[in-house]
Amino acid sequence: MSTDKNPPIDREAIRAMVRQVLRDAIPETVRKRIATEVGKAAAVPTADVAVERTEDVSLATDADVAAFVHRILKLARDPKQREAMESGRLAFRLKGTRAGQPARSADGERIEKGLLTERAVIAAAKAGKRLVVGRRVVLTPLARDKARQLGVEIERE
């Protein structure tokens, strides 16, 4: 009888898999609509209060999200800043976007049709690019796994 313990759970790997499943399960049109609605909600001040200041925010990585949360917590410690955020006088907008439009990175490689292979993902990772794939592109399981492993973003259109 073996007394081997179960290996530790890799929470980041689980999060990445959940994100990928959601990306695959939710159609692009729904994701765009959600992003648009979130942008509108962030851009619209509450109770007819004029926006005094808008800060641009970049949320491309988990580190960016963590930094933004820390920024919000720091601002919330100051009663005046907290009140400005709650009233809508201090607003936040995704960097590089107009009100209500999702951010798009220009550093992507576009693939219109064919097969997206592990080799293409490795090449994109080496070039530091994300992959934008059309509806007619077939994504191989190895390519998907390699993209997760190397942190290459694959965006379906």
Residue pairs with C-beta under 8 A, 6 or more apart in sequence:
16 148
17 148
20 144
20 148
23 31
23 156
28 156
28 157
32 102
35 102
36 100
36 101
36 102
39 93
39 94
39 97
39 99
39 100
39 101
39 102
40 99
40 100
42 91
42 92
42 93
43 91
43 93
43 99
43 100
44 88
45 51
45 87
45 88
45 89
45 91
46 86
46 87
46 88
47 87
47 88
49 87
49 88
49 89
50 89
51 88
51 89
51 90
51 91
52 84
52 89
52 90
53 84
53 89
53 90
53 91
54 90
54 91
54 92
54 93
55 90
55 91
55 92
55 93
56 92
56 93
56 94
56 95
56 96
57 64
57 68
57 92
57 93
57 94
57 95
58 64
58 94
58 95
58 96
58 103
59 65
59 68
59 94
60 105
68 92
72 85
75 81
75 82
75 85
75 90
76 82
76 85
81 90
84 90
93 99
94 102
94 103
95 103
96 103
96 104
97 103
105 130
107 128
107 129
107 130
108 129
108 130
108 131
108 132
108 155
109 124
109 127
109 129
109 130
109 131
109 132
110 132
110 133
110 134
111 120
111 131
111 132
111 133
111 134
111 137
112 134
112 136
112 137
113 134
113 136
113 137
114 136
114 137
114 138
115 137
115 138
115 140
116 131
116 133
116 137
116 138
116 139
116 140
116 143
116 154
117 140
117 142
117 143
118 140
118 142
118 143
118 145
118 146
120 131
120 143
121 131
121 143
121 146
121 147
121 150
121 152
121 154
122 146
122 150
124 130
124 131
124 152
125 146
125 150
125 151
125 152
129 152
130 152
130 153
130 154
130 155
131 147
131 152
131 153
131 154
131 155
132 155
132 157
133 139
133 154
133 155
133 156
133 157
134 157
135 156
135 157
137 156
139 154
144 154
146 152
147 153
147 154
